[in-house]
Amino acid sequence: MRALWAAVVTDTGHPLLVHFLARLIDISRVPARDPVRLARALQLYSARKIKFFRERPERFQSALRTIAWGIGDCDDKARFIAASLRTFRIPVRLKFLHLTLPGGQVLGHVYPQAWLPTRNGASGNRALTSSWVALESVREYPLGYDPETKARALGYGVKVTYIGDPGEDQTHI
C-alpha cells in the first residue's frame, strides 16, 4: 500500500502527464475549475481506453506507462487517476478492499477516491459540501459507485484500508 502511494506521489505533476491531461481536458470539454467533471473524464478514460489485465508477477507501472500501453490492472488504473487528480491539487486517497468470499478465497481490489464537491439537502435548499467520491476505474460505473457496497451485498467479508491525502475528515496516513 505504501509503495503504491509513494508511486502516485512520484507520478504527480510529471510534465508528460500534464501534457496528456491538457489534451484529455480539451477533448472531454472539461470546464475550468470543475473537479467533478475532471474526475469523471479520468474515470471514463480509464474504463474505456485502458484494458484491464491482471499481471503475474505483480508490478506497479507508472501512470505514463499505463497510458502508453493502454493496459493495466486495478492498481495501475488507480495510480493513473490518483496522480492525475493530484496534479490539479485535488485530494485523493486509495481505498484497498480485502475480500473474503464465502468459499474462503481472498481477493484484493484498489481504487481511488477523490475529495470532491457534492450537493446535499432538498432541491430548494442544497448546500455545497465535499466528500470522498469513489472512482471505480475497471468498468464504466457511475461516479461514486463503490465496489465495497456490492461486495457487502454479496455477503463477502470486507476489510477496508485507506492511504492518501487528507480530506477534511481524515489526517494523512
SULWOVEN-V655620 format. One record per residue. SS is DSSP state (H for helix, E for strand, C for the rest). Layout:
BEGIN
ss=SS
ss=SS
END
This chain:
BEGIN
ss=C
ss=H
ss=H
ss=H
ss=H
ss=H
ss=H
ss=H
ss=H
ss=H
ss=H
ss=C
ss=C
ss=C
ss=H
ss=H
ss=H
ss=H
ss=H
ss=H
ss=H
ss=H
ss=H
ss=H
ss=H
ss=H
ss=H
ss=H
ss=C
ss=C
ss=C
ss=C
ss=C
ss=C
ss=H
ss=H
ss=H
ss=H
ss=H
ss=H
ss=H
ss=H
ss=H
ss=H
ss=H
ss=H
ss=H
ss=H
ss=H
ss=C
ss=E
ss=E
ss=C
ss=C
ss=C
ss=C
ss=C
ss=C
ss=C
ss=C
ss=C
ss=C
ss=H
ss=H
ss=H
ss=H
ss=H
ss=H
ss=H
ss=C
ss=E
ss=E
ss=C
ss=H
ss=H
ss=H
ss=H
ss=H
ss=H
ss=H
ss=H
ss=H
ss=H
ss=H
ss=H
ss=H
ss=H
ss=C
ss=C
ss=C
ss=C
ss=E
ss=E
ss=E
ss=E
ss=E
ss=E
ss=E
ss=E
ss=E
ss=C
ss=C
ss=C
ss=C
ss=C
ss=E
ss=E
ss=E
ss=E
ss=E
ss=E
ss=E
ss=E
ss=E
ss=E
ss=E
ss=E
ss=E
ss=E
ss=E
ss=C
ss=C
ss=C
ss=C
ss=C
ss=C
ss=E
ss=E
ss=E
ss=E
ss=E
ss=E
ss=E
ss=E
ss=E
ss=C
ss=C
ss=C
ss=C
ss=C
ss=C
ss=C
ss=C
ss=C
ss=C
ss=C
ss=H
ss=H
ss=H
ss=H
ss=H
ss=H
ss=H
ss=C
ss=C
ss=C
ss=E
ss=E
ss=E
ss=E
ss=E
ss=E
ss=E
ss=E
ss=C
ss=C
ss=C
ss=C
ss=C
ss=C
ss=C
ss=C
ss=C
END
